[in-house]
Amino acid sequence: MTEAEAGSLAAFREDPTHILTTLLDLSEVESTGGDEELFVGSTHRQPLPRVFGGQVLAQSLIAAMRTVDADRTVHSMHGYFLRSGDAKKPITFGVQQLRDGRSFSARRVHAYQDDLPILSMIASFQTHSEGVNHASTMPAGIPDPESLPTTADLLGSLDHPVAKHWAYERPFDIRHVDPALYVQGSAEKTPHNMVWMKTFGPMPDDANLQQAALAYASDYTLLESILRQHGLSWVTPGMNVASLDHAMWWHRPVRVDEWLLYVQESPSAQGARGLATGKIFNRAGQHVATVAQEGMVRVQPETLGGSAS
């Protein structure tokens, strides 16, 4: 590790929330004459070669937000992960203004590395409007997050760079309601997964930043609803997992520096792909967002006993 990397790691561990806000603070660059407004984002040091997908989603949203009137907030996004991002390189974000109507605005964002797109996304924004109102109910009887082990409690003693990164270098505190799948599969095979999550420290009172940070965190653990159904863990030998697409809808104002319950379910898995959906509730029980993602999940047949059960 270089001296600069060591300094960056020390700063991250001292204030991980600041690192998250730094990641989301994109730099605008001069357009080359095309129809895109261009921005550049950085990444923080991590042991894996691929950029975390949630980072690319969040930065793409921030880029789109920079081009929309301040009275319009994001209510949905739909994106495809096209290539793996290189965690050692900056990312360029090109924003196309598709439409600005009376109430809605639409933006297309492409995230580039080496002039190749790694993510393609469309986001929609809306001015505040009154209308019908109903919502899902948060599950009852869920343990409080303070009673559950932290990722550092589970992985902090393991001498492995990925374990150390998950334990100490992520900006979100993630606490599993059911036993975590970091190193061991679930004895109970069920297509359900739940985690509490929040940033380790306070975030600015900026609705756009809060929404983008939630997009960042929405990529954590979602595919575990697939793994849990098949008794798999993140270290299952020969397993290859990657996000293919990601959709998200924001329903109500949210603060990511307060505890959120992420309720996840996998309705189907087939053809080396699995679909996972998630509902996010604040601690008061309000349904603040919904997420859907399909992921590639390739596993050796002998791992599943020759069955796709």
C-alpha positions as a Markdown table, in Angstrom:
| # | Residue | x | y | z |
|---|---|---|---|---|
| 1 | Met | 0.0 | 0.0 | 0.0 |
| 2 | Thr | 1.4 | 3.4 | -0.9 |
| 3 | Glu | 1.6 | 6.3 | 1.6 |
| 4 | Ala | -1.2 | 8.1 | -0.2 |
| 5 | Glu | -3.4 | 5.0 | -0.1 |
| 6 | Ala | -2.6 | 4.5 | 3.6 |
| 7 | Gly | -3.6 | 8.1 | 4.3 |
| 8 | Ser | -6.8 | 7.7 | 2.4 |
| 9 | Leu | -7.7 | 4.5 | 4.3 |
| 10 | Ala | -6.9 | 6.2 | 7.7 |
| 11 | Ala | -9.2 | 9.1 | 6.7 |
| 12 | Phe | -11.9 | 6.7 | 5.7 |
| 13 | Arg | -11.8 | 4.8 | 9.0 |
| 14 | Glu | -11.9 | 8.1 | 10.9 |
| 15 | Asp | -14.9 | 9.5 | 9.0 |
| 16 | Pro | -16.5 | 7.1 | 6.5 |
| 17 | Thr | -19.5 | 9.3 | 6.0 |
| 18 | His | -17.3 | 12.1 | 4.8 |
| 19 | Ile | -15.8 | 9.7 | 2.2 |
| 20 | Leu | -19.3 | 8.9 | 0.9 |
| 21 | Thr | -20.2 | 12.6 | 0.5 |
| 22 | Thr | -16.8 | 13.1 | -1.3 |
| 23 | Leu | -17.6 | 10.3 | -3.7 |
| 24 | Leu | -20.9 | 12.0 | -4.5 |
| 25 | Asp | -19.2 | 15.4 | -5.1 |
| 26 | Leu | -18.7 | 15.1 | -8.9 |
| 27 | Ser | -16.5 | 17.6 | -10.8 |
| 28 | Glu | -18.1 | 19.1 | -14.0 |
| 29 | Val | -15.9 | 19.0 | -17.0 |
| 30 | Glu | -16.0 | 20.9 | -20.3 |
| 31 | Ser | -18.1 | 19.2 | -22.9 |
| 32 | Thr | -16.4 | 18.0 | -26.1 |
| 33 | Gly | -19.2 | 19.3 | -28.3 |
| 34 | Gly | -21.6 | 16.3 | -28.0 |
| 35 | Asp | -25.1 | 16.3 | -26.6 |
| 36 | Glu | -24.0 | 15.3 | -23.1 |
| 37 | Glu | -23.1 | 17.3 | -20.1 |
| 38 | Leu | -20.0 | 15.6 | -18.6 |
| 39 | Phe | -19.0 | 15.0 | -15.0 |
| 40 | Val | -16.1 | 13.1 | -13.4 |
| 41 | Gly | -16.3 | 11.0 | -10.2 |
| 42 | Ser | -13.6 | 9.3 | -8.2 |
| 43 | Thr | -13.5 | 6.0 | -6.3 |
| 44 | His | -12.0 | 5.2 | -2.9 |
| 45 | Arg | -9.5 | 2.5 | -2.2 |
| 46 | Gln | -10.9 | -1.0 | -2.0 |
| 47 | Pro | -9.4 | -4.6 | -2.2 |
| 48 | Leu | -11.6 | -5.7 | -5.1 |
| 49 | Pro | -10.8 | -4.7 | -8.7 |
| 50 | Arg | -14.4 | -4.0 | -9.6 |
| 51 | Val | -16.1 | -0.7 | -8.7 |
| 52 | Phe | -19.0 | -1.2 | -6.3 |
| 53 | Gly | -22.2 | -1.0 | -8.4 |
| 54 | Gly | -24.0 | 1.1 | -5.8 |
| 55 | Gln | -21.3 | 3.8 | -6.2 |
| 56 | Val | -21.8 | 4.0 | -10.0 |
| 57 | Leu | -25.6 | 4.2 | -9.5 |
| 58 | Ala | -25.3 | 7.0 | -6.9 |
| 59 | Gln | -22.8 | 9.0 | -8.9 |
| 60 | Ser | -24.9 | 8.7 | -12.0 |
| 61 | Leu | -27.9 | 10.0 | -10.1 |
| 62 | Ile | -25.9 | 13.0 | -8.8 |
| 63 | Ala | -24.8 | 13.8 | -12.3 |
| 64 | Ala | -28.4 | 13.7 | -13.5 |
| 65 | Met | -29.5 | 15.8 | -10.5 |
| 66 | Arg | -27.0 | 18.5 | -11.5 |
| 67 | Thr | -29.0 | 19.1 | -14.7 |
| 68 | Val | -32.5 | 19.3 | -13.3 |
| 69 | Asp | -34.4 | 22.2 | -11.7 |
| 70 | Ala | -34.0 | 22.2 | -7.9 |
| 71 | Asp | -37.8 | 21.8 | -7.3 |
| 72 | Arg | -37.7 | 18.4 | -9.0 |
| 73 | Thr | -36.6 | 15.3 | -7.1 |
| 74 | Val | -35.8 | 11.9 | -8.4 |
| 75 | His | -38.7 | 9.4 | -8.1 |
| 76 | Ser | -37.3 | 6.5 | -10.2 |
| 77 | Met | -34.3 | 5.1 | -12.0 |
| 78 | His | -33.7 | 2.1 | -14.3 |
| 79 | Gly | -30.1 | 1.1 | -15.1 |
| 80 | Tyr | -28.1 | -1.7 | -16.7 |
| 81 | Phe | -24.6 | -2.6 | -15.7 |
| 82 | Leu | -22.8 | -3.2 | -19.0 |
| 83 | Arg | -19.2 | -3.8 | -18.0 |
| 84 | Ser | -17.2 | -4.1 | -14.8 |
| 85 | Gly | -15.8 | -0.8 | -13.6 |
| 86 | Asp | -12.1 | -0.5 | -12.7 |
| 87 | Ala | -11.8 | 0.7 | -9.1 |
| 88 | Lys | -8.4 | 2.3 | -9.8 |
| 89 | Lys | -9.8 | 4.7 | -12.5 |
| 90 | Pro | -12.1 | 7.7 | -12.4 |
| 91 | Ile | -15.5 | 7.5 | -14.0 |
| 92 | Thr | -16.9 | 10.0 | -16.5 |
| 93 | Phe | -20.7 | 10.6 | -16.5 |
| 94 | Gly | -22.5 | 11.9 | -19.6 |
| 95 | Val | -26.0 | 13.3 | -19.0 |
| 96 | Gln | -28.5 | 13.7 | -21.8 |
| 97 | Gln | -31.6 | 15.8 | -21.3 |
| 98 | Leu | -34.4 | 13.7 | -22.7 |
| 99 | Arg | -37.4 | 15.8 | -21.6 |
| 100 | Asp | -38.5 | 18.6 | -19.4 |
| 101 | Gly | -42.3 | 18.7 | -19.1 |
| 102 | Arg | -44.6 | 20.7 | -16.8 |
| 103 | Ser | -44.2 | 18.2 | -13.9 |
| 104 | Phe | -41.6 | 15.6 | -15.0 |
| 105 | Ser | -38.1 | 15.6 | -16.3 |
| 106 | Ala | -36.2 | 12.6 | -17.7 |
| 107 | Arg | -32.4 | 12.2 | -18.0 |
| 108 | Arg | -30.2 | 9.5 | -19.6 |
| 109 | Val | -26.8 | 8.9 | -17.9 |
| 110 | His | -24.0 | 6.9 | -19.3 |
| 111 | Ala | -21.0 | 6.1 | -17.1 |
| 112 | Tyr | -17.8 | 5.7 | -19.0 |
| 113 | Gln | -14.3 | 4.3 | -18.4 |
| 114 | Asp | -11.8 | 4.2 | -21.3 |
| 115 | Asp | -14.5 | 5.7 | -23.6 |
| 116 | Leu | -16.7 | 2.5 | -23.0 |
| 117 | Pro | -20.0 | 2.6 | -21.1 |
| 118 | Ile | -20.1 | 0.6 | -17.9 |
| 119 | Leu | -23.6 | 1.7 | -16.9 |
| 120 | Ser | -26.6 | 3.1 | -18.8 |
| 121 | Met | -29.4 | 4.6 | -16.8 |
| 122 | Ile | -32.6 | 6.7 | -17.2 |
| 123 | Ala | -33.9 | 8.6 | -14.2 |
| 124 | Ser | -37.1 | 10.5 | -13.8 |
| 125 | Phe | -37.8 | 13.6 | -11.7 |
| 126 | Gln | -41.0 | 15.2 | -10.5 |
| 127 | Thr | -42.2 | 18.4 | -8.9 |
| 128 | His | -44.1 | 17.7 | -5.6 |
| 129 | Ser | -47.8 | 16.8 | -6.3 |
| 130 | Glu | -50.7 | 15.8 | -4.1 |
| 131 | Gly | -52.6 | 12.6 | -4.8 |
| 132 | Val | -53.7 | 9.2 | -3.6 |
| 133 | Asn | -51.6 | 7.7 | -0.8 |
| 134 | His | -51.1 | 4.2 | 0.5 |
| 135 | Ala | -48.1 | 2.0 | 1.4 |
| 136 | Ser | -46.9 | -1.4 | 2.4 |
| 137 | Thr | -46.6 | -2.2 | 6.1 |
| 138 | Met | -43.2 | -2.9 | 7.7 |
| 139 | Pro | -42.9 | -6.4 | 9.1 |
| 140 | Ala | -43.6 | -6.7 | 12.9 |
| 141 | Gly | -41.5 | -8.2 | 15.5 |
| 142 | Ile | -38.1 | -7.4 | 13.9 |
| 143 | Pro | -35.2 | -7.1 | 16.4 |
| 144 | Asp | -33.9 | -3.6 | 17.0 |
| 145 | Pro | -30.6 | -2.9 | 15.1 |
| 146 | Glu | -28.8 | -2.1 | 18.4 |
| 147 | Ser | -29.3 | -5.7 | 19.4 |
| 148 | Leu | -27.7 | -7.2 | 16.3 |
| 149 | Pro | -24.0 | -7.7 | 15.6 |
| 150 | Thr | -22.1 | -5.3 | 13.4 |
| 151 | Thr | -20.2 | -6.4 | 10.3 |
| 152 | Ala | -17.0 | -5.7 | 12.4 |
| 153 | Asp | -18.3 | -8.0 | 15.1 |
| 154 | Leu | -18.6 | -10.8 | 12.5 |
| 155 | Leu | -15.6 | -10.2 | 10.2 |
| 156 | Gly | -13.2 | -7.9 | 12.1 |
| 157 | Ser | -11.0 | -10.8 | 13.4 |
| 158 | Leu | -10.5 | -12.3 | 9.9 |
| 159 | Asp | -7.1 | -11.5 | 8.4 |
| 160 | His | -8.3 | -11.0 | 4.8 |
| 161 | Pro | -8.5 | -7.7 | 2.8 |
| 162 | Val | -12.1 | -8.2 | 1.7 |
| 163 | Ala | -13.2 | -9.0 | 5.2 |
| 164 | Lys | -11.3 | -6.0 | 6.6 |
| 165 | His | -12.9 | -3.8 | 3.9 |
| 166 | Trp | -16.4 | -5.0 | 4.7 |
| 167 | Ala | -15.8 | -4.7 | 8.4 |
| 168 | Tyr | -14.1 | -1.3 | 8.6 |
| 169 | Glu | -14.1 | 0.6 | 5.3 |
| 170 | Arg | -17.8 | 0.8 | 4.2 |
| 171 | Pro | -19.7 | 4.1 | 4.9 |
| 172 | Phe | -22.8 | 2.2 | 5.9 |
| 173 | Asp | -23.4 | 0.2 | 9.1 |
| 174 | Ile | -25.1 | -3.1 | 7.9 |
| 175 | Arg | -26.7 | -5.4 | 10.5 |
| 176 | His | -28.3 | -8.7 | 9.4 |
| 177 | Val | -31.6 | -9.7 | 11.0 |
| 178 | Asp | -30.9 | -13.3 | 10.1 |
| 179 | Pro | -27.4 | -14.8 | 10.3 |
| 180 | Ala | -25.2 | -13.1 | 7.7 |
| 181 | Leu | -24.0 | -15.0 | 4.6 |
| 182 | Tyr | -20.4 | -13.6 | 4.6 |
| 183 | Val | -18.7 | -16.9 | 5.2 |
| 184 | Gln | -21.4 | -19.5 | 5.8 |
| 185 | Gly | -24.6 | -20.3 | 4.0 |
| 186 | Ser | -28.0 | -20.3 | 5.8 |
| 187 | Ala | -29.2 | -23.5 | 7.3 |
| 188 | Glu | -32.8 | -22.4 | 6.7 |
| 189 | Lys | -33.3 | -22.1 | 2.9 |
| 190 | Thr | -35.7 | -19.3 | 2.3 |
| 191 | Pro | -35.8 | -16.6 | -0.4 |
| 192 | His | -35.9 | -13.8 | 2.2 |
| 193 | Asn | -33.3 | -11.5 | 3.7 |
| 194 | Met | -33.5 | -8.5 | 6.0 |
| 195 | Val | -30.9 | -6.0 | 7.1 |
| 196 | Trp | -30.9 | -2.7 | 9.1 |
| 197 | Met | -28.6 | 0.0 | 7.6 |
| 198 | Lys | -27.6 | 3.6 | 8.1 |
| 199 | Thr | -24.5 | 5.7 | 7.6 |
| 200 | Phe | -21.9 | 5.7 | 10.4 |
| 201 | Gly | -22.3 | 9.4 | 10.9 |
| 202 | Pro | -24.6 | 12.3 | 10.1 |
| 203 | Met | -25.2 | 13.3 | 6.5 |
| 204 | Pro | -25.9 | 16.9 | 5.2 |
| 205 | Asp | -29.5 | 18.1 | 5.1 |
| 206 | Asp | -29.6 | 17.7 | 1.3 |
| 207 | Ala | -32.5 | 15.7 | -0.1 |
| 208 | Asn | -30.6 | 14.9 | -3.4 |
| 209 | Leu | -27.6 | 13.6 | -1.4 |
| 210 | Gln | -29.8 | 11.6 | 0.9 |
| 211 | Gln | -31.6 | 9.9 | -2.1 |
| 212 | Ala | -28.3 | 9.2 | -3.9 |
| 213 | Ala | -26.8 | 7.7 | -0.8 |
| 214 | Leu | -29.8 | 5.4 | -0.5 |
| 215 | Ala | -29.2 | 4.3 | -4.1 |
| 216 | Tyr | -25.6 | 3.6 | -3.1 |
| 217 | Ala | -26.8 | 1.4 | -0.1 |
| 218 | Ser | -29.5 | -0.3 | -2.1 |
| 219 | Asp | -26.9 | -2.4 | -3.9 |
| 220 | Tyr | -25.8 | -3.9 | -0.5 |
| 221 | Thr | -27.0 | -7.5 | 0.3 |
| 222 | Leu | -30.0 | -7.5 | -2.1 |
| 223 | Leu | -28.9 | -10.6 | -4.0 |
| 224 | Glu | -28.5 | -12.4 | -0.6 |
| 225 | Ser | -32.2 | -13.3 | -0.9 |
| 226 | Ile | -31.2 | -15.5 | -3.8 |
| 227 | Leu | -28.2 | -17.0 | -2.0 |
| 228 | Arg | -30.1 | -17.8 | 1.2 |
| 229 | Gln | -32.7 | -19.9 | -0.7 |
| 230 | His | -29.9 | -22.2 | -1.9 |
| 231 | Gly | -27.7 | -22.3 | 1.2 |
| 232 | Leu | -24.9 | -20.3 | -0.5 |
| 233 | Ser | -22.5 | -17.8 | 1.1 |
| 234 | Trp | -20.4 | -15.1 | -0.5 |
| 235 | Val | -17.3 | -17.4 | -0.3 |
| 236 | Thr | -19.0 | -20.4 | -1.9 |
| 237 | Pro | -16.2 | -22.0 | -4.1 |
| 238 | Gly | -16.7 | -21.5 | -7.8 |
| 239 | Met | -19.6 | -19.1 | -7.4 |
| 240 | Asn | -19.7 | -16.0 | -9.6 |
| 241 | Val | -22.2 | -13.2 | -8.8 |
| 242 | Ala | -22.7 | -9.9 | -10.6 |
| 243 | Ser | -25.4 | -7.3 | -10.9 |
| 244 | Leu | -27.1 | -7.1 | -14.3 |
| 245 | Asp | -29.6 | -4.3 | -13.8 |
| 246 | His | -31.1 | -2.2 | -11.1 |
| 247 | Ala | -34.3 | -0.3 | -10.7 |
| 248 | Met | -35.4 | 1.9 | -7.8 |
| 249 | Trp | -38.4 | 4.0 | -6.8 |
| 250 | Trp | -38.4 | 6.7 | -4.1 |
| 251 | His | -41.8 | 7.0 | -2.4 |
| 252 | Arg | -41.2 | 9.4 | 0.6 |
| 253 | Pro | -38.5 | 11.6 | 2.1 |
| 254 | Val | -35.7 | 9.6 | 3.6 |
| 255 | Arg | -32.6 | 10.1 | 5.8 |
| 256 | Val | -29.8 | 7.5 | 5.4 |
| 257 | Asp | -28.2 | 8.6 | 8.7 |
| 258 | Glu | -31.1 | 7.1 | 10.6 |
| 259 | Trp | -31.9 | 3.3 | 10.7 |
| 260 | Leu | -33.6 | 1.8 | 7.7 |
| 261 | Leu | -35.0 | -1.7 | 7.4 |
| 262 | Tyr | -34.3 | -3.3 | 4.0 |
| 263 | Val | -36.7 | -6.2 | 3.5 |
| 264 | Gln | -35.6 | -8.4 | 0.5 |
| 265 | Glu | -37.2 | -11.3 | -1.4 |
| 266 | Ser | -36.3 | -13.3 | -4.4 |
| 267 | Pro | -39.4 | -14.4 | -6.4 |
| 268 | Ser | -37.5 | -16.4 | -9.0 |
| 269 | Ala | -34.1 | -17.7 | -10.1 |
| 270 | Gln | -33.4 | -19.5 | -13.4 |
| 271 | Gly | -30.9 | -19.6 | -16.2 |
| 272 | Ala | -28.0 | -18.5 | -14.0 |
| 273 | Arg | -30.0 | -15.4 | -13.1 |
| 274 | Gly | -31.9 | -14.4 | -10.0 |
| 275 | Leu | -34.4 | -11.7 | -9.4 |
| 276 | Ala | -34.4 | -9.9 | -6.1 |
| 277 | Thr | -36.8 | -7.2 | -4.8 |
| 278 | Gly | -36.6 | -5.0 | -1.7 |
| 279 | Lys | -38.7 | -2.6 | 0.3 |
| 280 | Ile | -37.0 | 0.0 | 2.5 |
| 281 | Phe | -38.8 | 1.3 | 5.6 |
| 282 | Asn | -37.7 | 4.0 | 8.0 |
| 283 | Arg | -37.8 | 3.2 | 11.7 |
| 284 | Ala | -41.2 | 4.8 | 12.0 |
| 285 | Gly | -42.5 | 2.1 | 9.6 |
| 286 | Gln | -42.9 | 4.4 | 6.6 |
| 287 | His | -42.3 | 2.7 | 3.2 |
| 288 | Val | -39.7 | 5.1 | 1.7 |
| 289 | Ala | -38.4 | 3.2 | -1.4 |
| 290 | Thr | -38.6 | 0.0 | -3.4 |
| 291 | Val | -35.8 | -1.7 | -5.3 |
| 292 | Ala | -35.5 | -4.5 | -7.9 |
| 293 | Gln | -32.4 | -6.1 | -9.3 |
| 294 | Glu | -31.5 | -9.1 | -11.4 |
| 295 | Gly | -28.2 | -10.7 | -10.9 |
| 296 | Met | -26.1 | -13.3 | -12.6 |
| 297 | Val | -25.5 | -16.2 | -10.1 |
| 298 | Arg | -23.4 | -18.9 | -11.6 |
| 299 | Val | -22.7 | -21.9 | -9.3 |
| 300 | Gln | -21.0 | -25.2 | -10.0 |
| 301 | Pro | -23.6 | -28.0 | -10.3 |
| 302 | Glu | -22.0 | -30.1 | -7.6 |
| 303 | Thr | -22.4 | -27.2 | -5.1 |
| 304 | Leu | -26.1 | -27.5 | -5.4 |
| 305 | Gly | -26.0 | -31.3 | -5.4 |
| 306 | Gly | -26.8 | -31.4 | -9.1 |
| 307 | Ser | -30.2 | -29.8 | -8.4 |
| 308 | Ala | -31.5 | -26.3 | -9.0 |
| 309 | Ser | -33.8 | -26.6 | -5.9 |
